């Protein structure tokens, strides 16, 4: 089960940073079970924010390239058997 929590954009000099928080629950998660991606459309194409990483429950994304429009954030989680769950922000950032 994967859940993406509300996104929080930084303020002032940190306005190019986004705090992405999530909850992932499974009895047997894979090693590095979480990947974060973004897209300018809710249907993709999805571009990586992170590769597969640890389930820390949070990531600070520093946006280093100009974005043309609002973006959608997606969380993908996988278990040790290879099953995946996807959670996507309902509103663009």
Secondary structure, 3 states (H helix, E strand, C coil): CEEECCCEECCHHHCCEEEEEEEECCCCEEEEEEEEEEECCCCCCCEECCCCECCCCEEEEECCCCCCCCCEEEEEEEECCCCEEEEECCCCC
